[in-house]
Amino acid sequence: MSDVQRILIVTKSRYLGDTIVAVPAMRALAARYPQAHITLLSNPAAGELLRGCPYVHEYLARPVAARRRTDLEMWRVLRRKKYDMAVLFNRSLSSAVLAFMARIPQRVGFDTEGRGFLLTQRVPYEPPKHEILHLLDVAEACGAPAQGTHMELWVTPEEREAIRDRLTKEGIDLSAPILLVQPGANDAYVKRWRTEGFIWVAQQLQKEYGFQVILLGANNEQDVAEQVAASFKDGALNMVGRTSLREALALLAEVDLLIGNDTGMMHAAVALGTPTVAIFAPHKFQRWAHNHDCHRALTVPLPEGVRPTEELIHQHLYAVKEEDVLQAAHEVLGVKPPRTGRERRKKQVSGTNL
């Protein structure tokens, strides 16, 4: 593999969180193949998400719901680029077909969905291992040992200054602590914790630490955001649907604590070193939760051997107690206390290892 000059990495297209957790494996590949030109085929927003990433040199967008015609056009593009190696961090049959049809000689990925015969190097997928470790297994199969398990994202000083200016104009005092709450999520029935739980925890933290509360989320989460905002006598700044992706990342870098559901923004906060408390559905916890340093994740596990139906997942998600979420917030703030206005202007550290 020493002659590898062009590498294609493929991640899942649906959620940005899948791209963020792949950064440690990308870092390993870039360290092992410093001479290689690395392309990432992923969500159309991946280039914006990873702006400033030193491990990827080119981005190709694969639509979230790729169709046959789209993939036909894509494999023609990939064939012209003459990649030496395809590294498949997703588990779909279609991505392996794409790499095979593009005539990429080395194809490394998980032996899932019956696609093993299309790969030149098969990697077992072994739940309940954390997803970061799964992806590092693929990198290892490419001859690229791990360079740490920490995730990374990159926000420029100019982006941080711009979001600070905006927060000031919106009435936020940068010398006081800031709590970011993300009460919404995709797949709400199996990912969204109780709204009243977020309200109670945020109000308790506001009383104890003097937090100013900001709400973050996608535009389709306005209903729950407005409900949370209305519960605060002095108001909460509702920025749901009012930030670009880059602005959201800069905001995550500026706040002192994020409390939210299992979302891409939660993974982004971890990557940026911002303390997090996340509520997870039980069937996602072991693979996706971050429970180290200034990050805590909570769930109520399913009984052993029980099949995770949507109704059961929903019940266990809702069974997470407010008091436990509050205690987790106390723990992470003990590791990394809220910053002063002066400290807020210092460079944010990257995420930490698992």
Secondary structure as UniProt FT lines:
FT   TURN            2..3
FT   STRAND          6..10
FT   HELIX           16..20
FT   TURN            21..22
FT   HELIX           23..32
FT   TURN            34..35
FT   STRAND          37..42
FT   TURN            44..45
FT   HELIX           46..49
FT   TURN            50..52
FT   TURN            54..55
FT   STRAND          58..61
FT   TURN            64..65
FT   HELIX           68..81
FT   STRAND          85..88
FT   HELIX           93..101
FT   TURN            102..103
FT   STRAND          106..110
FT   TURN            113..114
FT   HELIX           116..118
FT   STRAND          121..123
FT   TURN            127..128
FT   HELIX           131..141
FT   TURN            142..143
FT   HELIX           157..169
FT   TURN            170..171
FT   TURN            174..175
FT   STRAND          178..182
FT   HELIX           188..191
FT   HELIX           195..209
FT   STRAND          212..215
FT   HELIX           219..221
FT   HELIX           222..230
FT   TURN            233..234
FT   STRAND          237..238
FT   TURN            240..241
FT   HELIX           245..254
FT   STRAND          257..261
FT   HELIX           264..271
FT   TURN            272..273
FT   STRAND          276..279
FT   TURN            282..284
FT   HELIX           285..288
FT   TURN            293..294
FT   STRAND          295..298
FT   TURN            304..305
FT   HELIX           310..318
FT   HELIX           322..335
FT   HELIX           341..344
//
